[in-house]
């Protein structure tokens, strides 16, 4: 599957859930390619911008769209990696900021030290 | 200019952009893709990132005693200025 095929496949379903792809395809397409890389590596589409442990149970919260996407989009207009955004974001309304990591550090660390390596 | 340590993920678009910015500035840096490491090397890199950035997010860019987390061009440009 190519990034474009993944884009076409996900777009209608995710928009129904309120997740809109970033209109800036210089973000969206590399991120979708990375999701395919992680699917190949780990067997699931782990967030491209977070270090996966490689253990499904420990990475469940960062499988795209991650559990943090909804609150991040509500607060910042974009998810952590910038793949999914709000309608306003795509219309250039909210000021664009670097979305801080919402995942609790101890969860990241537990996953990393308990996982692949 | 102190040695720059760049900790990133090969799959992260923000890491890619931050590197492109450093390259554009002609800045030398030591790049570590933590997702490409395994074993002891990976555990050591994770500990190093955690030392500078407890939230373990990427990129984590160490410039002397300054740490830039994530890619924000302005913030990175500021950090690159000599003290």
N, CA and C atoms of all chains as a GROMACS GRO file, in nm:
protein
  600
    1UNK      N    1   0.085  -0.121   0.000
    1UNK     CA    2   0.000   0.000   0.000
    1UNK      C    3   0.088   0.125   0.000
    2UNK      N    4   0.050   0.224  -0.078
    2UNK     CA    5   0.127   0.348  -0.081
    2UNK      C    6   0.065   0.447   0.018
    3UNK      N    7   0.140   0.555   0.044
    3UNK     CA    8   0.089   0.660   0.135
    3UNK      C    9  -0.040   0.720   0.077
    4UNK      N   10  -0.043   0.739  -0.056
    4UNK     CA   11  -0.163   0.794  -0.118
    4UNK      C   12  -0.284   0.700  -0.102
    5UNK      N   13  -0.261   0.570  -0.117
    5UNK     CA   14  -0.372   0.474  -0.100
    5UNK      C   15  -0.420   0.476   0.045
    6UNK      N   16  -0.327   0.487   0.139
    6UNK     CA   17  -0.364   0.493   0.280
    6UNK      C   18  -0.444   0.620   0.308
    7UNK      N   19  -0.400   0.730   0.246
    7UNK     CA   20  -0.470   0.860   0.259
    7UNK      C   21  -0.616   0.843   0.214
    8UNK      N   22  -0.633   0.787   0.094
    8UNK     CA   23  -0.769   0.773   0.037
    8UNK      C   24  -0.854   0.679   0.122
    9UNK      N   25  -0.790   0.578   0.177
    9UNK     CA   26  -0.863   0.480   0.257
    9UNK      C   27  -0.909   0.541   0.392
   10UNK      N   28  -0.819   0.615   0.455
   10UNK     CA   29  -0.847   0.665   0.591
   10UNK      C   30  -0.937   0.790   0.590
   11UNK      N   31  -0.922   0.873   0.488
   11UNK     CA   32  -0.983   1.007   0.492
   11UNK      C   33  -1.134   1.006   0.526
   12UNK      N   34  -1.217   0.931   0.452
   12UNK     CA   35  -1.361   0.937   0.482
   12UNK      C   36  -1.394   0.888   0.622
   13UNK      N   37  -1.331   0.779   0.661
   13UNK     CA   38  -1.362   0.721   0.793
   13UNK      C   39  -1.319   0.815   0.904
   14UNK      N   40  -1.198   0.872   0.893
   14UNK     CA   41  -1.147   0.957   1.001
   14UNK      C   42  -1.222   1.091   1.007
   15UNK      N   43  -1.264   1.141   0.893
   15UNK     CA   44  -1.337   1.268   0.896
   15UNK      C   45  -1.469   1.253   0.967
   16UNK      N   46  -1.528   1.135   0.950
   16UNK     CA   47  -1.654   1.109   1.024
   16UNK      C   48  -1.631   1.119   1.174
   17UNK      N   49  -1.507   1.084   1.216
   17UNK     CA   50  -1.476   1.084   1.360
   17UNK      C   51  -1.424   1.222   1.404
   18UNK      N   52  -1.419   1.315   1.307
   18UNK     CA   53  -1.376   1.450   1.345
   18UNK      C   54  -1.226   1.472   1.330
   19UNK      N   55  -1.158   1.377   1.266
   19UNK     CA   56  -1.012   1.390   1.244
   19UNK      C   57  -0.990   1.428   1.097
   20UNK      N   58  -0.931   1.545   1.075
   20UNK     CA   59  -0.908   1.592   0.938
   20UNK      C   60  -0.759   1.588   0.908
   21UNK      N   61  -0.725   1.538   0.788
   21UNK     CA   62  -0.583   1.536   0.752
   21UNK      C   63  -0.532   1.679   0.737
   22UNK      N   64  -0.409   1.701   0.780
   22UNK     CA   65  -0.342   1.828   0.762
   22UNK      C   66  -0.340   1.859   0.613
   23UNK      N   67  -0.390   1.977   0.574
   23UNK     CA   68  -0.398   2.013   0.431
   23UNK      C   69  -0.258   2.031   0.373
   24UNK      N   70  -0.159   2.054   0.459
   24UNK     CA   71  -0.020   2.069   0.412
   24UNK      C   72   0.037   1.928   0.388
   25UNK      N   73   0.034   1.886   0.262
   25UNK     CA   74   0.074   1.748   0.231
   25UNK      C   75   0.225   1.726   0.248
   26UNK      N   76   0.300   1.833   0.270
   26UNK     CA   77   0.443   1.813   0.297
   26UNK      C   78   0.460   1.758   0.439
   27UNK      N   79   0.352   1.763   0.517
   27UNK     CA   80   0.351   1.695   0.646
   27UNK      C   81   0.279   1.560   0.631
   28UNK      N   82   0.158   1.567   0.571
   28UNK     CA   83   0.070   1.449   0.571
   28UNK      C   84   0.131   1.328   0.502
   29UNK      N   85   0.188   1.349   0.384
   29UNK     CA   86   0.235   1.232   0.309
   29UNK      C   87   0.357   1.165   0.373
   30UNK      N   88   0.459   1.242   0.419
   30UNK     CA   89   0.570   1.174   0.488
   30UNK      C   90   0.522   1.102   0.614
   31UNK      N   91   0.424   1.161   0.684
   31UNK     CA   92   0.375   1.096   0.806
   31UNK      C   93   0.302   0.966   0.772
   32UNK      N   94   0.224   0.967   0.663
   32UNK     CA   95   0.154   0.844   0.623
   32UNK      C   96   0.256   0.738   0.579
   33UNK      N   97   0.361   0.784   0.510
   33UNK     CA   98   0.467   0.688   0.473
   33UNK      C   99   0.529   0.626   0.598
   34UNK      N  100   0.551   0.710   0.698
   34UNK     CA  101   0.611   0.661   0.823
   34UNK      C  102   0.518   0.564   0.895
   35UNK      N  103   0.387   0.588   0.884
   35UNK     CA  104   0.292   0.493   0.946
   35UNK      C  105   0.306   0.356   0.880
   36UNK      N  106   0.326   0.356   0.748
   36UNK     CA  107   0.344   0.229   0.678
   36UNK      C  108   0.476   0.163   0.719
   37UNK      N  109   0.581   0.245   0.742
   37UNK     CA  110   0.710   0.192   0.790
   37UNK      C  111   0.689   0.126   0.926
   38UNK      N  112   0.619   0.196   1.015
   38UNK     CA  113   0.597   0.139   1.149
   38UNK      C  114   0.506   0.017   1.146
   39UNK      N  115   0.410   0.016   1.054
   39UNK     CA  116   0.324  -0.104   1.040
   39UNK      C  117   0.412  -0.223   1.003
   40UNK      N  118   0.507  -0.198   0.913
   40UNK     CA  119   0.600  -0.303   0.869
   40UNK      C  120   0.689  -0.348   0.985
   41UNK      N  121   0.739  -0.251   1.060
   41UNK     CA  122   0.834  -0.279   1.169
   41UNK      C  123   0.766  -0.349   1.286
   42UNK      N  124   0.653  -0.294   1.329
   42UNK     CA  125   0.595  -0.339   1.456
   42UNK      C  126   0.466  -0.420   1.439
   43UNK      N  127   0.407  -0.410   1.319
   43UNK     CA  128   0.279  -0.479   1.297
   43UNK      C  129   0.160  -0.392   1.328
   44UNK      N  130   0.186  -0.268   1.365
   44UNK     CA  131   0.077  -0.173   1.390
   44UNK      C  132   0.129  -0.031   1.362
   45UNK      N  133   0.032   0.061   1.336
   45UNK     CA  134   0.073   0.195   1.292
   45UNK      C  135   0.103   0.284   1.414
   46UNK      N  136   0.219   0.262   1.470
   46UNK     CA  137   0.260   0.340   1.586
   46UNK      C  138   0.293   0.483   1.541
   47UNK      N  139   0.267   0.579   1.629
   47UNK     CA  140   0.287   0.720   1.597
   47UNK      C  141   0.428   0.743   1.544
   48UNK      N  142   0.441   0.808   1.426
   48UNK     CA  143   0.573   0.828   1.366
   48UNK      C  144   0.665   0.917   1.448
   49UNK      N  145   0.606   0.997   1.538
   49UNK     CA  146   0.687   1.094   1.611
   49UNK      C  147   0.708   1.054   1.757
   50UNK      N  148   0.677   0.930   1.788
   50UNK     CA  149   0.706   0.879   1.921
   50UNK      C  150   0.784   0.748   1.910
   51UNK      N  151   0.874   0.726   2.006
   51UNK     CA  152   0.954   0.604   2.005
   51UNK      C  153   0.868   0.488   2.052
   52UNK      N  154   0.846   0.392   1.964
   52UNK     CA  155   0.764   0.276   2.000
   52UNK      C  156   0.849   0.176   2.078
   53UNK      N  157   0.782   0.100   2.165
   53UNK     CA  158   0.855  -0.006   2.238
   53UNK      C  159   0.861  -0.132   2.152
   54UNK      N  160   0.764  -0.145   2.062
   54UNK     CA  161   0.758  -0.267   1.980
   54UNK      C  162   0.669  -0.372   2.042
   55UNK      N  163   0.617  -0.341   2.163
   55UNK     CA  164   0.524  -0.434   2.231
   55UNK      C  165   0.384  -0.372   2.223
   56UNK      N  166   0.292  -0.443   2.155
   56UNK     CA  167   0.159  -0.386   2.124
   56UNK      C  168   0.091  -0.330   2.249
   57UNK      N  169   0.089  -0.409   2.355
   57UNK     CA  170   0.019  -0.366   2.478
   57UNK      C  171   0.076  -0.235   2.533
   58UNK      N  172   0.208  -0.219   2.522
   58UNK     CA  173   0.273  -0.099   2.579
   58UNK      C  174   0.259   0.021   2.487
   59UNK      N  175   0.226  -0.004   2.361
   59UNK     CA  176   0.216   0.106   2.262
   59UNK      C  177   0.072   0.138   2.223
   60UNK      N  178  -0.025   0.071   2.283
   60UNK     CA  179  -0.165   0.087   2.241
   60UNK      C  180  -0.206   0.235   2.236
   61UNK      N  181  -0.160   0.313   2.336
   61UNK     CA  182  -0.207   0.453   2.345
   61UNK      C  183  -0.147   0.541   2.235
   62UNK      N  184  -0.040   0.491   2.168
   62UNK     CA  185   0.020   0.576   2.062
   62UNK      C  186  -0.001   0.516   1.923
   63UNK      N  187  -0.095   0.424   1.911
   63UNK     CA  188  -0.130   0.373   1.777
   63UNK      C  189  -0.221   0.477   1.711
   64UNK      N  190  -0.187   0.514   1.590
   64UNK     CA  191  -0.249   0.627   1.523
   64UNK      C  192  -0.393   0.595   1.480
   65UNK      N  193  -0.491   0.688   1.499
   65UNK     CA  194  -0.481   0.810   1.577
   65UNK      C  195  -0.469   0.780   1.727
   66UNK      N  196  -0.369   0.844   1.789
   66UNK     CA  197  -0.337   0.811   1.929
   66UNK      C  198  -0.448   0.862   2.021
   67UNK      N  199  -0.446   0.815   2.143
   67UNK     CA  200  -0.551   0.854   2.238
   67UNK      C  201  -0.538   1.002   2.275
   68UNK      N  202  -0.422   1.060   2.243
   68UNK     CA  203  -0.399   1.200   2.280
   68UNK      C  204  -0.442   1.296   2.168
   69UNK      N  205  -0.478   1.240   2.052
   69UNK     CA  206  -0.509   1.326   1.936
   69UNK      C  207  -0.629   1.416   1.964
   70UNK      N  208  -0.735   1.357   2.017
   70UNK     CA  209  -0.858   1.437   2.038
   70UNK      C  210  -0.832   1.557   2.130
   71UNK      N  211  -0.777   1.535   2.251
   71UNK     CA  212  -0.750   1.652   2.338
   71UNK      C  213  -0.647   1.749   2.277
   72UNK      N  214  -0.548   1.696   2.205
   72UNK     CA  215  -0.449   1.786   2.142
   72UNK      C  216  -0.515   1.872   2.035
   73UNK      N  217  -0.601   1.810   1.953
   73UNK     CA  218  -0.667   1.886   1.847
   73UNK      C  219  -0.760   1.990   1.908
   74UNK      N  220  -0.827   1.951   2.018
   74UNK     CA  221  -0.918   2.045   2.085
   74UNK      C  222  -0.839   2.165   2.140
   75UNK      N  223  -0.719   2.136   2.197
   75UNK     CA  224  -0.643   2.243   2.262
   75UNK      C  225  -0.556   2.321   2.164
   76UNK      N  226  -0.486   2.248   2.074
   76UNK     CA  227  -0.385   2.314   1.988
   76UNK      C  228  -0.425   2.319   1.841
   77UNK      N  229  -0.531   2.244   1.805
   77UNK     CA  230  -0.572   2.243   1.665
   77UNK      C  231  -0.504   2.136   1.583
   78UNK      N  232  -0.409   2.066   1.647
   78UNK     CA  233  -0.337   1.960   1.575
   78UNK      C  234  -0.296   1.851   1.672
   79UNK      N  235  -0.278   1.729   1.619
   79UNK     CA  236  -0.226   1.623   1.705
   79UNK      C  237  -0.075   1.640   1.714
   80UNK      N  238  -0.014   1.555   1.800
   80UNK     CA  239   0.128   1.571   1.833
   80UNK      C  240   0.216   1.571   1.710
   81UNK      N  241   0.184   1.479   1.613
   81UNK     CA  242   0.274   1.473   1.497
   81UNK      C  243   0.229   1.563   1.384
   82UNK      N  244   0.103   1.613   1.392
   82UNK     CA  245   0.058   1.706   1.288
   82UNK      C  246  -0.012   1.639   1.172
   83UNK      N  247  -0.042   1.510   1.186
   83UNK     CA  248  -0.112   1.441   1.078
   83UNK      C  249  -0.259   1.480   1.076
   84UNK      N  250  -0.319   1.481   1.197
   84UNK     CA  251  -0.460   1.517   1.206
   84UNK      C  252  -0.476   1.654   1.269
   85UNK      N  253  -0.568   1.732   1.213
   85UNK     CA  254  -0.586   1.870   1.260
   85UNK      C  255  -0.735   1.903   1.264
   86UNK      N  256  -0.768   2.021   1.316
   86UNK     CA  257  -0.909   2.066   1.318
   86UNK      C  258  -0.939   2.133   1.184
   87UNK      N  259  -1.066   2.152   1.158
   87UNK     CA  260  -1.105   2.227   1.037
   87UNK      C  261  -1.045   2.367   1.042
   88UNK      N  262  -1.051   2.431   1.161
   88UNK     CA  263  -0.997   2.567   1.176
   88UNK      C  264  -0.849   2.572   1.138
   89UNK      N  265  -0.775   2.469   1.184
   89UNK     CA  266  -0.630   2.466   1.155
   89UNK      C  267  -0.611   2.470   1.003
   90UNK      N  268  -0.685   2.387   0.934
   90UNK     CA  269  -0.669   2.382   0.788
   90UNK      C  270  -0.710   2.513   0.722
   91UNK      N  271  -0.794   2.589   0.795
   91UNK     CA  272  -0.834   2.718   0.738
   91UNK      C  273  -0.746   2.830   0.793
   92UNK      N  274  -0.634   2.789   0.859
   92UNK     CA  275  -0.532   2.883   0.901
   92UNK      C  276  -0.568   2.969   1.020
   93UNK      N  277  -0.672   2.926   1.097
   93UNK     CA  278  -0.714   3.017   1.206
   93UNK      C  279  -0.629   3.011   1.331
   94UNK      N  280  -0.606   2.892   1.392
   94UNK     CA  281  -0.537   2.903   1.521
   94UNK      C  282  -0.388   2.930   1.500
   95UNK      N  283  -0.323   3.002   1.589
   95UNK     CA  284  -0.178   3.019   1.575
   95UNK      C  285  -0.111   2.882   1.582
   96UNK      N  286  -0.014   2.855   1.495
   96UNK     CA  287   0.046   2.722   1.489
   96UNK      C  288   0.157   2.713   1.593
   97UNK      N  289   0.141   2.623   1.688
   97UNK     CA  290   0.242   2.606   1.791
   97UNK      C  291   0.295   2.463   1.786
   98UNK      N  292   0.414   2.439   1.844
   98UNK     CA  293   0.464   2.303   1.858
   98UNK      C  294   0.380   2.235   1.965
   99UNK      N  295   0.314   2.126   1.929
   99UNK     CA  296   0.227   2.058   2.025
   99UNK      C  297   0.314   1.983   2.125
  100UNK      N  298   0.301   2.014   2.255
  100UNK     CA  299   0.383   1.945   2.355
  100UNK      C  300   0.338   1.801   2.373
  101UNK      N  301   0.427   1.718   2.427
  101UNK     CA  302   0.395   1.576   2.448
  101UNK      C  303   0.298   1.560   2.563
  102UNK      N  304   0.177   1.508   2.531
  102UNK     CA  305   0.074   1.489   2.633
  102UNK      C  306   0.090   1.353   2.703
  103UNK      N  307   0.158   1.260   2.637
  103UNK     CA  308   0.171   1.128   2.695
  103UNK      C  309   0.253   1.137   2.824
  104UNK      N  310   0.204   1.080   2.932
  104UNK     CA  311   0.281   1.088   3.058
  104UNK      C  312   0.421   1.028   3.041
  105UNK      N  313   0.522   1.096   3.091
  105UNK     CA  314   0.662   1.052   3.073
  105UNK      C  315   0.681   0.911   3.129
  106UNK      N  316   0.616   0.883   3.241
  106UNK     CA  317   0.640   0.750   3.300
  106UNK      C  318   0.583   0.639   3.211
  107UNK      N  319   0.479   0.673   3.134
  107UNK     CA  320   0.422   0.573   3.041
  107UNK      C  321   0.521   0.549   2.927
  108UNK      N  322   0.579   0.658   2.877
  108UNK     CA  323   0.678   0.644   2.769
  108UNK      C  324   0.795   0.560   2.818
  109UNK      N  325   0.842   0.594   2.937
  109UNK     CA  326   0.961   0.525   2.989
  109UNK      C  327   0.932   0.378   3.017
  110UNK      N  328   0.816   0.352   3.076
  110UNK     CA  329   0.781   0.212   3.107
  110UNK      C  330   0.775   0.132   2.977
  111UNK      N  331   0.719   0.195   2.873
  111UNK     CA  332   0.709   0.126   2.744
  111UNK      C  333   0.848   0.100   2.688
  112UNK      N  334   0.934   0.200   2.696
  112UNK     CA  335   1.065   0.187   2.632
  112UNK      C  336   1.154   0.089   2.705
  113UNK      N  337   1.148   0.093   2.837
  113UNK     CA  338   1.236   0.004   2.912
  113UNK      C  339   1.180  -0.137   2.918
  114UNK      N  340   1.047  -0.148   2.900
  114UNK     CA  341   0.984  -0.280   2.905
  114UNK      C  342   0.975  -0.344   2.769
  115UNK      N  343   1.014  -0.268   2.663
  115UNK     CA  344   0.988  -0.322   2.528
  115UNK      C  345   1.113  -0.368   2.456
  116UNK      N  346   1.114  -0.342   2.324
  116UNK     CA  347   1.221  -0.384   2.233
  116UNK      C  348   1.356  -0.334   2.283
  117UNK      N  349   1.459  -0.404   2.264
  117UNK     CA  350   1.589  -0.345   2.302
  117UNK      C  351   1.684  -0.451   2.354
  118UNK      N  352   3.130   2.721   1.874
  118UNK     CA  353   2.999   2.655   1.887
  118UNK      C  354   3.019   2.513   1.941
  119UNK      N  355   2.949   2.482   2.055
  119UNK     CA  356   2.965   2.348   2.114
  119UNK      C  357   2.911   2.239   2.021
  120UNK      N  358   2.956   2.116   2.041
  120UNK     CA  359   2.906   2.003   1.963
  120UNK      C  360   2.756   1.994   1.983
  121UNK      N  361   2.682   1.975   1.873
  121UNK     CA  362   2.536   1.962   1.883
  121UNK      C  363   2.498   1.814   1.877
  122UNK      N  364   2.420   1.771   1.976
  122UNK     CA  365   2.371   1.634   1.976
  122UNK      C  366   2.223   1.635   1.934
  123UNK      N  367   2.192   1.564   1.830
  123UNK     CA  368   2.054   1.560   1.776
  123UNK      C  369   1.998   1.420   1.798
  124UNK      N  370   1.895   1.413   1.883
  124UNK     CA  371   1.828   1.284   1.905
  124UNK      C  372   1.693   1.289   1.834
  125UNK      N  373   1.672   1.195   1.743
  125UNK     CA  374   1.548   1.200   1.668
  125UNK      C  375   1.498   1.061   1.632
  126UNK      N  376   1.392   1.059   1.551
  126UNK     CA  377   1.335   0.933   1.501
  126UNK      C  378   1.338   0.940   1.349
  127UNK      N  379   1.373   0.829   1.286
  127UNK     CA  380   1.383   0.830   1.139
  127UNK      C  381   1.245   0.846   1.075
  128UNK      N  382   1.139   0.824   1.152
  128UNK     CA  383   1.003   0.832   1.098
  128UNK      C  384   0.935   0.966   1.126
  129UNK      N  385   1.002   1.055   1.199
  129UNK     CA  386   0.936   1.178   1.245
  129UNK      C  387   0.960   1.296   1.150
  130UNK      N  388   0.850   1.356   1.104
  130UNK     CA  389   0.862   1.467   1.007
  130UNK      C  390   0.920   1.592   1.071
  131UNK      N  391   0.896   1.611   1.202
  131UNK     CA  392   0.951   1.729   1.270
  131UNK      C  393   1.102   1.715   1.286
  132UNK      N  394   1.146   1.591   1.309
  132UNK     CA  395   1.290   1.567   1.317
  132UNK      C  396   1.353   1.596   1.181
  133UNK      N  397   1.286   1.552   1.076
  133UNK     CA  398   1.337   1.575   0.940
  133UNK      C  399   1.350   1.725   0.913
  134UNK      N  400   1.249   1.801   0.952
  134UNK     CA  401   1.250   1.947   0.929
  134UNK      C  402   1.357   2.016   1.011
  135UNK      N  403   1.374   1.969   1.135
  135UNK     CA  404   1.475   2.031   1.222
  135UNK      C  405   1.614   2.006   1.163
  136UNK      N  406   1.636   1.885   1.113
  136UNK     CA  407   1.766   1.855   1.052
  136UNK      C  408   1.788   1.940   0.928
  137UNK      N  409   1.680   1.953   0.848
  137UNK     CA  410   1.692   2.036   0.726
  137UNK      C  411   1.730   2.179   0.763
  138UNK      N  412   1.674   2.228   0.873
  138UNK     CA  413   1.705   2.366   0.916
  138UNK      C  414   1.851   2.377   0.958
  139UNK      N  415   1.898   2.280   1.037
  139UNK     CA  416   2.038   2.281   1.080
  139UNK      C  417   2.131   2.272   0.959
  140UNK      N  418   2.094   2.189   0.862
  140UNK     CA  419   2.176   2.177   0.740
  140UNK      C  420   2.179   2.310   0.666
  141UNK      N  421   2.063   2.374   0.657
  141UNK     CA  422   2.051   2.503   0.587
  141UNK      C  423   2.141   2.609   0.653
  142UNK      N  424   2.151   2.598   0.785
  142UNK     CA  425   2.236   2.694   0.860
  142UNK      C  426   2.383   2.654   0.851
  143UNK      N  427   2.411   2.539   0.788
  143UNK     CA  428   2.549   2.492   0.776
  143UNK      C  429   2.603   2.444   0.909
  144UNK      N  430   2.509   2.402   0.994
  144UNK     CA  431   2.546   2.362   1.130
  144UNK      C  432   2.583   2.214   1.133
  145UNK      N  433   2.698   2.180   1.192
  145UNK     CA  434   2.735   2.039   1.207
  145UNK      C  435   2.665   1.985   1.332
  146UNK      N  436   2.628   1.859   1.331
  146UNK     CA  437   2.565   1.800   1.450
  146UNK      C  438   2.582   1.648   1.445
  147UNK      N  439   2.573   1.585   1.560
  147UNK     CA  440   2.581   1.440   1.569
  147UNK      C  441   2.438   1.389   1.580
  148UNK      N  442   2.394   1.313   1.478
  148UNK     CA  443   2.253   1.269   1.473
  148UNK      C  444   2.240   1.125   1.522
  149UNK      N  445   2.149   1.103   1.615
  149UNK     CA  446   2.119   0.967   1.663
  149UNK      C  447   1.971   0.939   1.639
  150UNK      N  448   1.942   0.845   1.553
  150UNK     CA  449   1.803   0.799   1.534
  150UNK      C  450   1.776   0.687   1.633
  151UNK      N  451   1.711   0.720   1.741
  151UNK     CA  452   1.695   0.625   1.851
  151UNK      C  453   1.611   0.504   1.808
  152UNK      N  454   1.519   0.526   1.712
  152UNK     CA  455   1.436   0.412   1.669
  152UNK      C  456   1.515   0.311   1.587
  153UNK      N  457   1.632   0.349   1.543
  153UNK     CA  458   1.714   0.256   1.464
  153UNK      C  459   1.813   0.178   1.550
  154UNK      N  460   1.816   0.209   1.679
  154UNK     CA  461   1.911   0.143   1.769
  154UNK      C  462   1.845   0.022   1.836
  155UNK      N  463   1.930  -0.063   1.892
  155UNK     CA  464   1.878  -0.178   1.968
  155UNK      C  465   1.975  -0.206   2.083
  156UNK      N  466   1.931  -0.292   2.174
  156UNK     CA  467   2.018  -0.337   2.281
  156UNK      C  468   2.073  -0.225   2.367
  157UNK      N  469   2.196  -0.245   2.409
  157UNK     CA  470   2.263  -0.154   2.504
  157UNK      C  471   2.268  -0.012   2.448
  158UNK      N  472   2.295  -0.004   2.317
  158UNK     CA  473   2.307   0.127   2.253
  158UNK      C  474   2.176   0.205   2.265
  159UNK      N  475   2.066   0.135   2.247
  159UNK     CA  476   1.934   0.198   2.253
  159UNK      C  477   1.903   0.242   2.397
  160UNK      N  478   1.932   0.153   2.492
  160UNK     CA  479   1.905   0.185   2.633
  160UNK      C  480   1.986   0.307   2.675
  161UNK      N  481   2.111   0.313   2.629
  161UNK     CA  482   2.199   0.428   2.664
  161UNK      C  483   2.142   0.556   2.603
  162UNK      N  484   2.098   0.548   2.477
  162UNK     CA  485   2.046   0.668   2.410
  162UNK      C  486   1.918   0.716   2.480
  163UNK      N  487   1.833   0.624   2.520
  163UNK     CA  488   1.708   0.660   2.590
  163UNK      C  489   1.742   0.731   2.720
  164UNK      N  490   1.841   0.679   2.792
  164UNK     CA  491   1.881   0.742   2.919
  164UNK      C  492   1.934   0.883   2.893
  165UNK      N  493   2.009   0.898   2.785
  165UNK     CA  494   2.066   1.029   2.752
  165UNK      C  495   1.955   1.129   2.719
  166UNK      N  496   1.859   1.085   2.639
  166UNK     CA  497   1.748   1.175   2.603
  166UNK      C  498   1.670   1.214   2.729
  167UNK      N  499   1.646   1.115   2.814
  167UNK     CA  500   1.568   1.139   2.935
  167UNK      C  501   1.636   1.241   3.024
  168UNK      N  502   1.771   1.238   3.024
  168UNK     CA  503   1.848   1.332   3.106
  168UNK      C  504   1.818   1.476   3.065
  169UNK      N  505   1.807   1.498   2.935
  169UNK     CA  506   1.784   1.632   2.882
  169UNK      C  507   1.636   1.667   2.865
  170UNK      N  508   1.554   1.563   2.844
  170UNK     CA  509   1.413   1.588   2.814
  170UNK      C  510   1.329   1.477   2.875
  171UNK      N  511   1.287   1.497   3.002
  171UNK     CA  512   1.216   1.392   3.074
  171UNK      C  513   1.091   1.341   3.002
  172UNK      N  514   1.032   1.421   2.913
  172UNK     CA  515   0.909   1.373   2.848
  172UNK      C  516   0.942   1.280   2.731
  173UNK      N  517   1.071   1.261   2.705
  173UNK     CA  518   1.114   1.162   2.605
  173UNK      C  519   1.058   1.190   2.465
  174UNK      N  520   1.036   1.316   2.430
  174UNK     CA  521   0.982   1.345   2.297
  174UNK      C  522   1.098   1.380   2.203
  175UNK      N  523   1.062   1.384   2.072
  175UNK     CA  524   1.165   1.406   1.972
  175UNK      C  525   1.121   1.514   1.874
  176UNK      N  526   1.211   1.590   1.808
  176UNK     CA  527   1.353   1.581   1.837
  176UNK      C  528   1.390   1.645   1.971
  177UNK      N  529   1.501   1.594   2.024
  177UNK     CA  530   1.563   1.656   2.141
  177UNK      C  531   1.702   1.700   2.095
  178UNK      N  532   1.723   1.830   2.094
  178UNK     CA  533   1.846   1.886   2.036
  178UNK      C  534   1.926   1.953   2.148
  179UNK      N  535   2.047   1.901   2.173
  179UNK     CA  536   2.131   1.951   2.283
  179UNK      C  537   2.241   2.037   2.223
  180UNK      N  538   2.240   2.164   2.260
  180UNK     CA  539   2.339   2.261   2.209
  180UNK      C  540   2.411   2.318   2.330
  181UNK      N  541   2.525   2.258   2.364
  181UNK     CA  542   2.594   2.299   2.486
  181UNK      C  543   2.505   2.274   2.606
  182UNK      N  544   2.473   2.378   2.681
  182UNK     CA  545   2.387   2.358   2.799
  182UNK      C  546   2.240   2.391   2.765
  183UNK      N  547   2.212   2.416   2.636
  183UNK     CA  548   2.073   2.446   2.598
  183UNK      C  549   2.009   2.321   2.535
  184UNK      N  550   1.879   2.304   2.560
  184UNK     CA  551   1.806   2.189   2.502
  184UNK      C  552   1.683   2.242   2.430
  185UNK      N  553   1.670   2.207   2.303
  185UNK     CA  554   1.552   2.246   2.226
  185UNK      C  555   1.472   2.120   2.199
  186UNK      N  556   1.344   2.123   2.240
  186UNK     CA  557   1.256   2.006   2.224
  186UNK      C  558   1.153   2.036   2.117
  187UNK      N  559   1.137   1.945   2.021
  187UNK     CA  560   1.045   1.971   1.912
  187UNK      C  561   1.111   2.063   1.811
  188UNK      N  562   1.041   2.089   1.698
  188UNK     CA  563   1.101   2.180   1.601
  188UNK      C  564   1.021   2.310   1.595
  189UNK      N  565   1.085   2.415   1.642
  189UNK     CA  566   1.032   2.550   1.631
  189UNK      C  567   1.149   2.634   1.581
  190UNK      N  568   1.138   2.682   1.456
  190UNK     CA  569   1.252   2.746   1.390
  190UNK      C  570   1.309   2.861   1.472
  191UNK      N  571   1.221   2.942   1.525
  191UNK     CA  572   1.265   3.059   1.601
  191UNK      C  573   1.346   3.018   1.725
  192UNK      N  574   1.290   2.918   1.794
  192UNK     CA  575   1.354   2.870   1.917
  192UNK      C  576   1.491   2.811   1.886
  193UNK      N  577   1.497   2.737   1.774
  193UNK     CA  578   1.624   2.674   1.737
  193UNK      C  579   1.725   2.780   1.695
  194UNK      N  580   1.679   2.879   1.619
  194UNK     CA  581   1.769   2.987   1.576
  194UNK      C  582   1.826   3.060   1.697
  195UNK      N  583   1.741   3.082   1.795
  195UNK     CA  584   1.782   3.150   1.919
  195UNK      C  585   1.892   3.070   1.990
  196UNK      N  586   1.867   2.938   1.998
  196UNK     CA  587   1.960   2.850   2.072
  196UNK      C  588   2.095   2.841   2.001
  197UNK      N  589   2.093   2.863   1.868
  197UNK     CA  590   2.218   2.850   1.791
  197UNK      C  591   2.305   2.975   1.804
  198UNK      N  592   2.244   3.083   1.853
  198UNK     CA  593   2.323   3.207   1.867
  198UNK      C  594   2.428   3.187   1.975
  199UNK      N  595   2.551   3.233   1.947
  199UNK     CA  596   2.658   3.220   2.046
  199UNK      C  597   2.618   3.298   2.172
  200UNK      N  598   2.654   3.244   2.291
  200UNK     CA  599   2.616   3.316   2.416
  200UNK      C  600   2.684   3.454   2.421
   0.00000   0.00000   0.00000
